[in-house]
Amino acid sequence: MTDDGVPDGAMTGGGAGAELHTLTGAYAVHALPAAERETFERHLAACPSCEQEVAELRATAGRLGLAVSEATSPQMRERVLRQIAGVRQEPPRVTGEPAPVREARGRRRPGGSRRLRSLPRFALAACLAAVTAVSGGAAVWQYGEAQEAREQAQQSRQREAELARVLAAPDARTTGRSELPGGASGSVVVSRDRDRAAFLASGLAEPPAGKVYQLWFADGQKMRSAGLVDSPGDSKAVLMEGRVGGASAMGVTVEPAGGSPQPTTEPLALMKLPRA
C-alpha cells in the first residue's frame, strides 16, 4: 500500500490505481465527484507527474475561459428582478404526501373534505389509485430524465478534460490561421502523441437555418467526419471526434442539421495538419 492509499504496483500496473492518472483533466476543471476527488488528491500528493499535468491543464482551462468570457448585459439585473415578481412560490413539501394530493388540499373549499368522505369506498379507492399511478409515472419519467442528464454531463466532462489534455500536450502543434466566411478564422491544434486534434474558431457566425458546421479529417481523397460545431460563437474550441490517424488535413463544411456521412458542399476552409 502506498502513502496515497493506492495498492502497491497500481502506479505502474493496471486496475483502479492506474486509472487515477487519467483523472487529471477532470480534476483540473472541478468535474470529479467528492469521493473521487478525495481519492485523487491523496494520489496527487505523491505523484509529481500528475501534479505537473494538473497545473498545466488548469492554466490552459483558464486561458480558454478568458477567451470565451462575455461581459454581463447591463439589462440583466432589471430582467431578473422583473421575472422574479411573476414567479409563483412553491408551497412547502409535506413528507409522504403526493404532489397532486397537496395541490388538491390547497385548492379545496369548505365542505370539500366532507364530500370526499361521502364518496363510496370503491370510488375513493379508484381516485387514490389514479393519483398514485400519476405520481409513480411522473417519478419514473423524472428519473429517466435525470439519468440522461447525468450521462450527458459525464460525457461533456470527459470531452472537456480530453480537450484540455490535447491543448496542453507537450507535442501539441498549431496550424496557421485560415480565413472563414464573414471575417471568421480557424486553426487546428494536433497532438500526434495523443492522436487527437482540436478545432479553434474565432468569429464563427451562425449557420443558415436548418444547417450546421461539420468538421472533417482528410485521409488522402477521402473525407472522414470529425463531429459538428453545435454552438458557434466569438471564440470556440471543439475536440474533434475520432483519431487523427493518417489524416493530412481537415476541412469545414456547411451541412444539413444532424450532419452528413460525406460532405455535400465545398469546404469553407481546408487546413493542412502539422506532422509529428
C-alpha positions in Angstrom: 0.0 0.0 0.0 1.4 3.4 -1.0 1.2 6.6 1.1 -1.8 7.9 -1.0 -3.8 4.8 -0.3 -3.3 3.1 -3.7 -2.3 -0.6 -3.6 1.3 -1.4 -4.3 2.0 -1.7 -8.1 -1.0 0.3 -9.1 1.1 3.2 -10.2 2.7 1.1 -12.9 0.2 -1.7 -13.5 -3.5 -1.9 -14.4 -6.6 -1.5 -12.2 -8.1 1.4 -10.4 -4.7 2.8 -9.3 -3.6 3.2 -12.9 -6.8 4.9 -13.7 -6.0 7.7 -11.3 -3.5 9.1 -13.8 -6.4 9.6 -16.2 -8.3 11.9 -13.9 -6.0 14.9 -14.1 -8.2 16.7 -16.7 -11.5 16.2 -14.8 -9.8 17.3 -11.6 -8.4 20.4 -13.2 -11.8 21.6 -14.3 -13.5 20.6 -11.0 -15.5 17.8 -12.6 -14.9 14.9 -10.1 -17.5 13.8 -7.5 -16.5 14.4 -3.9 -15.4 10.8 -3.2 -13.2 10.5 -6.4 -11.8 14.0 -5.7 -10.6 13.0 -2.3 -9.0 9.8 -3.6 -7.3 11.6 -6.4 -6.0 14.3 -4.1 -4.3 11.6 -1.9 -2.8 10.3 -5.1 -1.8 13.8 -6.3 0.2 14.4 -3.1 2.6 11.5 -4.0 2.6 11.8 -7.8 4.8 14.7 -9.2 3.9 13.9 -12.8 0.1 14.2 -12.1 0.8 17.4 -10.1 2.6 19.0 -13.1 -0.1 17.9 -15.5 -2.9 19.3 -13.3 -1.1 22.7 -13.1 -0.7 22.8 -16.9 -4.3 21.8 -17.5 -5.6 24.5 -15.1 -3.5 27.1 -16.8 -4.9 26.0 -20.2 -8.5 26.0 -18.9 -8.0 29.5 -17.5 -6.8 30.7 -20.9 -9.8 29.1 -22.6 -12.2 30.7 -20.1 -10.8 34.1 -20.8 -11.1 33.5 -24.5 -14.8 32.8 -24.4 -15.9 35.1 -21.5 -18.5 37.7 -22.2 -19.5 40.8 -20.2 -22.8 40.6 -18.4 -25.6 42.7 -20.1 -26.4 45.9 -18.2 -30.1 45.0 -18.5 -29.7 41.5 -16.9 -30.3 42.7 -13.3 -33.5 44.5 -14.3 -34.8 41.4 -16.3 -34.1 39.1 -13.4 -35.9 41.3 -10.9 -38.9 41.8 -13.2 -39.2 38.0 -13.8 -38.9 37.2 -10.1 -42.0 39.2 -9.4 -44.0 37.0 -11.7 -42.8 33.6 -10.5 -45.2 31.8 -8.1 -43.6 30.4 -5.0 -43.9 26.7 -4.5 -45.8 25.6 -1.4 -43.9 23.7 1.3 -43.5 20.0 0.8 -45.1 17.5 3.2 -43.1 14.3 3.5 -45.0 11.3 2.2 -47.8 13.3 0.6 -48.1 13.0 -3.2 -47.9 16.4 -5.1 -51.5 16.0 -6.6 -52.9 15.5 -3.1 -51.1 18.6 -1.8 -52.4 20.7 -4.6 -56.0 19.4 -4.2 -55.7 20.1 -0.4 -54.5 23.6 -1.1 -57.4 24.3 -3.5 -60.3 22.7 -1.7 -63.2 24.8 -0.5 -65.2 24.5 2.8 -67.0 21.2 2.9 -64.7 19.6 0.4 -63.4 17.1 2.9 -66.9 16.0 3.9 -67.8 15.4 0.2 -64.6 13.4 -0.3 -65.5 11.2 2.8 -69.0 10.8 1.4 -67.8 9.1 -1.8 -68.4 5.3 -2.0 -65.4 3.3 -0.9 -64.7 1.9 -4.3 -64.8 5.4 -5.9 -62.4 6.7 -3.3 -60.0 3.8 -3.8 -60.2 4.4 -7.6 -59.3 8.1 -7.1 -56.4 7.3 -4.8 -55.1 4.6 -7.3 -55.2 7.2 -10.1 -53.3 9.7 -8.0 -50.7 7.0 -7.2 -50.4 6.0 -10.9 -49.9 9.6 -12.0 -47.3 10.2 -9.3 -45.5 7.0 -10.0 -45.4 7.7 -13.7 -44.1 11.2 -13.2 -41.4 9.8 -10.8 -40.3 7.3 -13.4 -40.2 9.9 -16.1 -38.2 12.3 -13.9 -35.8 9.6 -13.0 -35.2 8.8 -16.7 -34.7 12.5 -17.5 -32.3 12.9 -14.6 -30.3 9.8 -15.6 -30.0 11.0 -19.2 -28.9 14.5 -17.9 -26.2 12.8 -15.7 -24.9 10.8 -18.6 -24.7 13.8 -20.9 -22.9 15.8 -18.2 -20.4 13.0 -17.7 -19.7 12.8 -21.4 -19.4 16.6 -21.5 -16.8 16.5 -18.7 -14.9 13.8 -20.4 -14.8 15.8 -23.7 -13.7 18.9 -21.8 -10.9 17.0 -20.0 -9.6 15.4 -23.2 -9.8 18.8 -25.0 -7.6 20.3 -22.2 -5.2 17.5 -22.5 -4.8 18.0 -26.2 -4.3 21.7 -25.9 -1.7 21.2 -23.1 0.1 18.3 -24.7 3.9 18.8 -24.9 3.9 17.8 -28.6 0.8 20.0 -29.5 1.3 21.9 -32.7 -1.0 24.5 -34.2 -1.7 25.2 -37.9 -1.7 28.8 -39.2 -5.0 30.6 -39.0 -7.2 30.2 -42.1 -9.9 32.7 -43.2 -13.5 31.6 -42.9 -16.6 33.4 -44.3 -17.8 36.5 -42.6 -14.4 37.6 -41.3 -14.1 34.5 -39.1 -10.9 32.5 -38.8 -9.9 29.0 -37.7 -6.9 26.8 -36.8 -6.2 23.3 -35.6 -4.2 22.0 -32.7 -2.8 18.5 -33.2 -1.2 16.2 -30.7 0.2 13.2 -32.5 1.2 11.5 -29.2 -2.5 11.6 -28.1 -3.7 11.0 -31.7 -6.3 13.8 -31.2 -7.0 17.2 -32.6 -9.0 20.3 -31.6 -10.6 23.0 -33.9 -10.3 26.6 -32.7 -12.5 29.2 -34.3 -13.0 32.9 -33.8 -16.0 35.0 -35.0 -17.8 32.0 -36.5 -21.3 33.1 -37.5 -24.5 31.1 -37.0 -25.0 28.8 -40.0 -28.2 29.2 -42.1 -31.4 27.9 -40.7 -31.5 24.1 -40.7 -27.8 23.8 -41.3 -24.7 23.1 -39.1 -21.0 23.3 -39.4 -19.3 19.9 -39.8 -15.7 19.1 -39.3 -13.8 16.5 -41.4 -10.4 14.7 -41.5 -9.0 14.3 -44.9 -7.4 10.9 -45.5 -6.0 11.5 -49.0 -9.0 11.9 -51.2 -11.4 10.5 -48.6 -13.2 12.7 -46.1 -14.0 11.3 -42.6 -16.5 13.1 -40.3 -14.9 14.6 -37.2 -18.0 16.0 -35.5 -20.2 19.1 -35.5 -19.8 22.6 -34.2 -23.0 22.8 -32.1 -22.9 26.4 -30.9 -20.9 28.8 -33.0 -19.7 32.0 -31.2 -16.9 34.6 -31.0 -14.4 32.1 -29.7 -14.8 28.3 -29.8 -12.6 25.3 -29.1 -14.0 21.9 -30.2 -12.5 18.5 -29.6 -12.6 16.8 -33.0 -14.2 13.3 -32.9 -12.2 10.3 -33.8 -8.4 9.7 -34.1 -6.2 11.8 -36.3 -4.6 8.7 -37.7 -3.0 9.3 -41.1 -5.1 12.4 -41.8 -3.1 15.1 -43.6 -5.7 17.9 -43.5 -9.0 18.9 -42.0 -12.0 20.8 -43.5 -15.1 22.6 -42.5 -18.4 22.4 -44.5 -22.0 23.5 -44.0 -24.3 20.5 -43.9 -28.0 19.8 -43.1 -28.8 19.7 -39.3 -27.5 16.4 -37.8 -24.6 16.2 -40.2 -23.9 14.2 -43.3 -22.0 10.9 -43.9 -20.0 12.7 -46.7 -19.6 16.4 -47.5 -22.4 17.9 -49.6 -20.8 21.3 -50.1 -17.4 22.7 -50.9 -15.2 23.2 -47.8 -15.2 26.7 -46.3 -11.6 26.0 -45.4 -9.1 23.2 -45.8 -6.2 23.2 -43.4 -3.1 21.1 -43.7 -2.3 19.3 -40.4 1.2 19.6 -38.9 3.2 16.4 -38.9 4.9 14.9 -35.9 
